[in-house]
Amino acid sequence: MTRTTTRAAAAIGAALAAATLATAAPATATSTTATSAARAGDKGTGLTYDALVAMFGSGWVGDRATVEAGLPSLQQQMTKGGITNASRKAAFLATLVSESAVKYNADEWGSTYTYRGRGYIQLTGDFNYKDAGTYFGINLLGNPDLAKSLRWSAPIARWYWTVARTTTNAYADAHDMNGVNRNIGFAWSYDEATRRCSRFKSAFKYFTGYLPKKTICYPARLPKPGSTDWYVHPERGDKS
């Protein structure tokens, strides 16, 4: 989760929005092999690099070696966090591909801020590092790079999704990507919100074979470009 637009994914800009949506178009869900493999993963297992590419396009998923190294831990944490039905997995993975290209060791591009975005979920801000460190019993404030380590990146993503923001799975169940995005947080961009919603639909179709009937992609009133007020957290009153 970011508080700025310095992350590479958010910095791509509106000029590439149309190309992005085309790249991230839903995978062909009529493939018996793909659909069977996806449904075999309904308990949080069976996720592969090739499945991620089928959902989101090769241009948006990180390099195979890094992504595959993190998948065992990531799937374990998805199961632990109850991110196991099609809606939750689609929302979670759409978020991770947007935040980190599903790389456990992702680091916020172009930033030298000590508590910049790191890891799958791009943990950002000293307060989030402090809270995550307290939860896991590790000194993240003193060792912020632990947030992008193979050992802690996936647990931190699960923590942020289910503990720091307790409503995220419920938003995913309701196909409310605006709610998911508000919990995760990024400086407002219509194009970025559209990309994340498109990725959710693509992943959901991969897992089920059909598109969701209705998806909430945007706030009722669109914020101004770059606004962060739209994701003031309803439970804590802070920003991610």
N, C-alpha and C positions, 0 to 999 in steps of 0.2 A: 504494500500500500504506500502510495507516495503522497507527499504534500506539495510537490512541484511537478512540472512537466519535463524534467530533465531526463527521465528514463527513456531509453531508446524507443520503446514501443509507443510511448505517448508523444514522442517528438517527431514521429514520421510525418504528421501533418495531413491536412485535408486533401492535398493533391493526390495522395495515394489511396484515399478511402475507397474509391470505386474498384481499383485493382485489388485492394485487400479483400473486399467482399467477394470478388470473383474467385480469388485464391482459396478463401475459406468457405466456399460453397459446400453445402452438405454433400457428404460422400454418397456414392451410389449404394443405397441401403437394400437394393434388391439382391445383392450378392449374398448367396447362402452362406458362404464361408465367412465373410466379414460379420454378418449378422449373428451367426452361431458363436463366433469367437467373442463378440461383444456381450451376448447374453450369458456366456459362460463367466463373464467378469462381473455379474450383478452383485456378487458378494465382496467386491473390491479386489478381485484377483483377475489375472488374465490380461492386464493392460500391457501393451507392447509399444515399442517405438513406431512400428508401422501402423498401428492403430491410431496413434496420435497424428501421424502424417495424414492418414485417411480423414480424420476429423477436421484438421486445421490447415493442411497444406505444408509442404516441405519447407517453404520459405519462412515459416513462423515457429517451427520446432527446432530446438537447439541441435548441436551435433550428436550423432548417434551414441558415441562412447560415453559422453557426459550424461545424457538423458537416461540411457540404459543402466548406468551405474547407480542412479538414484531411484529407479523404479521399485525395487523391492521394499525399501524403506517407505517410499511414498504410498504404495498400496497398503502396507501394514498400517500406516497412520490413517488412511482413508477408512479402512475397516474400523479402526479404533474410534474414529470420529463419527461413525454412522453415515459416512459419505458413500453409500452403497447402492442406492437406487439410481435409476437413469437420470432423474432430474438433478439430484445432488452431484453426481459424478460429472454431468455435463456442465453444471455451473462452476464447480470447483476447477475442472480442467480448463474451461474457457478462461477463467480468471488467471490460472497459472501460466497458460500460454501467452496471455497478454502481459502479465507482470514479469515473467522470467524466461519465456521460451521453454518452460518446463526443465530448467537447469537448476540443480540444487545449489550451485556455486555462483549464481548470477549476482552481479554487483551493479549498483545503479550507475549507469553510463554517464561519464562526464562530471561526476560529483566527487568532491574531496571531503565533504561533511562527515564528521566522525560517525554519526548515527544515520548514515544514508541507507537507502534501500539495499537489503541483502537477502539472498536465498530465494526459495520458491515464491514466497508471498511478498518479498521485498519489505521486510520489517524495517520501519522507518521511525525515527524520533527516539530521544533518550527515554521517554516515559514508556514506550513500548518495549525497548530493550530491557529496561528495569523490570517491568511486569512479567515479561517472558522469562527472564533470568530467575526471578523469584519463584515462578511457577515450577520451573525445572530444577531449581537449586544450583544454578550455574551463574558465573559472573559475566553476564553479557555486556554490562557497562564497561568492565575492564578489558574484556576480550570480544569486541563486537564481531570479529571475523568468524566466531563460532556460529553465527547466524547463517553463514553460507557454507558450513561444513557438512559433509555427508552424514555425520552423526546427528546434527541438530536441525538441519534445514526443514526436513519433512515434519518432525514433531512440532516445530514452531509454526509451520503453515496450518497444521491441524489445530493447534492451540488458538491461533488467531481466528480461525474459522468458527470454532465451536465454544471457546472459553472466553476470549476477549470480546467476541461479538456473538452472543448466544443465539441470535435470530437468523443466522445465515442459512442454515439448513432449511428452516421454515420458508424463507424467501425462495430458495431454490425449489422446494416442493410446490410453491405457488406459481412457479415460472416467472417470478418477479426479479428480473435481472437488474432493474433499477434499485431494488432493495439490497440485492447482493452488492452492487457497485457502491451504494452508499455506505455499506458496512466496510468494504475494502478501501474505498476512497481514492480518488484521483482528481486533479484539477479539471473542472468540467470541460468537456469537449463533446459535441454532438457526434463527431466522427468516431471518437474512441468508444462512446457508449454504444453506437451502432455496431462497431466491430465486435465488441464483447457480446452483444445480443446475438449477432449472426453466428458467432462461434458457439454460443450455447445451443442454438438451434441445430447447428451442424453436428455437434457431439450428441445431442439428444436423439437425432435421427440415426446416428451410427448405432447407438445402444438399443433403439426400439424398432427401427425400420420405418418410422414416420415422423413428421414434424410435429411439434407441439401445437395444439389448437389455438392457444393464445399465449403470447409472451409480453410482459410489461418491460419495455425497453428504456423508457424515459420518465423523468419526473412530470407531474401534471403541468407544471409551468417550467419551461426550460430556463436554467440558470444562465447568467452571462458567461461568455467564454472565459475560461480560466478561474471561475469561481470555485471556492472550496466550501462556502457556507452550506451548500446543498447536502453535504455529507457530515454535518455535525451529528455526532453519534447520539441516538435517542436515549440510550441507557445511561450514558456517562456524561453527555454534554460536551465531549471533547472531539477533536479531529484525529483521524488515524495517522 
